[in-house]
């Protein structure tokens, strides 16, 4: 499995601290290498307790984390990558099995729901980009917080478009750009349903899934993860 890794983007002290804790917990269930894209010259002390970790340093501001995420294929020295948000944990053995999904597809992500923007925030992010791209709703909303990819011509083109759509949308949130890129490359992307077929990721408490995301009450306590201050760069969308 030398050509496979689990990747994180951890910019800023809070997310570096969080990623060190979640990676430390996840290490109990996998020996896959961890690859961390970070702007921290000196990582949090807790990383010393996590084995088989490689850091890729970027001299960038905390607010430029998404700039790196939409281009991560260029910076990770592994052929097959499972990307996980810093506020997610691997919670049971067997995560290596999900890489089998890359045998037939270049990118694998998970379905969330059919999406029609309602709030002002959603109209500023998804709605604005849909208008710029002349796309109609509803769209297939998918997760960008956990997905797999393998290095291929198609994947490099996918990331090029993701970056272009992200910049077109004023470099705010990157998930809208991800969703519209998946729509464009749909024949090369496996979009898994949110059921027990892959058991990839749960956004609510579910011990049957390999990955659990910080999206419900009690997450930090359940996994013994220290509290952190949620941080997100301000939207620049007008």
N, C-alpha and C positions, 0 to 999 in steps of 0.2 A: 504493500500500500504506500510505497514511497512517493508515488505521484499524486497522492490525495492529501487534502488538508481541510481543516476547519478555519475559516477566516473571520476576523473581527475588525471593525473600524472603531477606534477608541481615541477620540480627540478631547483634550482638556482633562483636568485633574479628576473631575467627578466621574466621567465615563471611563477613564483609565482605572480608577479605583474599582468601579463597578465591574468592568470587564475582567479584572484580575480575580475578583470574587466569583463571578459566574464561570469563568474558565477553570478556576480551581475546583468548583463543584462538579463541572462537566468532566473533568479529568478522571473522576471516579468511574466513568462509564465508557471511556474510549481511550485508545492509545494513539489516535490520529494526531499528526502534528498540528499545532496551533500557529497561525500566522496572523500577526497583529499589525495593522496599519495605524500609525499613531503620530501625533505631533509632540509627544513627550520625550525629551532627550533622556530624562531619567525616569523610567517607569516606576509605578508604585511598588513599594517593598513586597507586597503580597505576591507579585509575579515570581519571586524567588522560590515560592513554594509550588509552582506549577512547572512540570517537566515538559520538555520538547516544545519550546516556544521560540519562534523567530519574530523579531521586531523589524519593521520597515519604517524608518523615520522620515517625516516630511516637515520642513521648516515653514509651516503654515499656521494661520490663525485657527482657533477652535471652530469658528463659523464656516470654515472651508472643508469640513468633514465630508459633506455630500459631494463636493467637487472630486474628492478621492474615491468615494464609493462608486460613482457612476463611471469611473475609469479603472476600477480595481484589477481588471483582467490584465492590464499592462504592468502591474506592480507585483503580482503574486507569482512566485517561482514554483508553482505546482500545476500539473496538467488538469486536475479535476478538483473543484473547490465547492465546499459547502459553506456558504456565507450565513452567519448568524448575528443578529443584533446583539449589542453588548448587554441588553437587559433580558436575555434569554438564557436558558440552561438546557443542557442535555440531561435527561432525567432517568434514563434506563439504558442498559446495554443494547447493542445492535444497530447503532446509527450508521455503521459502515454499509449496511444493506441498502440504504437509500441511494448510494452511488450506482447501483445496478440500473437505476432509472436513466442514467446517462448513456446506456448502451444503444438506445434507439433515438435519443433526443439530445440536442446540444445544451438546452436550458430547461430546468424543471422548477416550477413554482407551484404555489397552492392557491386555489380559488377562494375568494372571500364572499362576494355576492355580486349580483347584477346591480350596477350603480347608476343612480340619477342624482346629481347634486341638489342639495336642499339648502344648506346653510350658506352664509356669506363666505366663510372660509373655503368651503368646497367650490363655490362659484369662482372664487379668486384663483384657485389652483387647478382643479379639473376642468371647470367650465371655460376658463380663459384659454387653456391649452387646446381644448376641443374646438373652440372657435378658430384659433390660429391654424389648426390642422384640418379644419373643415370636417370634423368627425361628429357623429350624432350619438346621443345617449339613448338607452342605457349602454354602458360598456361593461366588460367583464373585469371586475376589480380583483386584483391578485395581490399577494403579499410580496413586498420587496424586503421585508425584514428577515426572511429566511428563504433562500433559494439555492439551487445548484447550477453549476455550469462547467463545461469542459472547454479547453482551449481549442478552437476550431475557427475556420474562416467565418462561419456564420456567427459564432459567438463574438468575435471581434467586431463584426458589422453591427451586431445587436448592441454592444456597448457604445459604439460610435453614435448610433441613433439615440440611445438613452441619454448620452451626454449632450447631443445636439438639442433634443427636446427639453432637457433640463435647462439648458442655457436659453432656449427660446422662451421658456416660461419664467424668465428672470431669476433663475438660480434660487428659487424658494424651496418648496418641498420637491423631493425627487421621485416620490411614489407615483404621482400622476404621469410623469414622463415614462416611468417603468411600465405602467399599465398600457399606455398607448404604443409603446415599443413592443410589448408582448402581442398586442393586437396585430401589429404589422408583420411580426415574425411567427404568427400563430402556428403555422405548419411545422416549425422547427422547435416549438416550445411545448413541453408536456405540462398541462395545467391540471394538477391533481385535485379531485374533489375533497371537500372537508369531511371525510368519513374515515373508516377504519382500514381502508385498503392500503394506504402507505404509512399511516400513523406518524406522519412527519411532524406536524406542528399544531399545538392547541393554543387558542387565545383565551381559554378559560381552564380551570383546574381539571386536568384529565390525565391520570397516570398511565393511560394506554398509549399516549403519544411520546415520541422520542424527544421532542423539544417543547418546552413550555415558555410562554412569553409573559412578561410582567404586565398583565392587563386585568388583574382582579385583586380584590382585597386579600391580604395575607400572604402574598407571593414572597416577599422578603423574609418573613418569619418561617414559612414552610421550608425554604432552602437555606436558611441561616445566612442570608446575604445582608450585609450592612446597609442601612438607609443611605440614600443619596438624594441630592437635589436635582429633580428632573430639569434638564436643560435642553433647549432647542433654539437654533438661530432664528432671529426674527424674519418673517416673510418680507420679501421685497416686492411682492406683487402689488400692483396698483389697481 
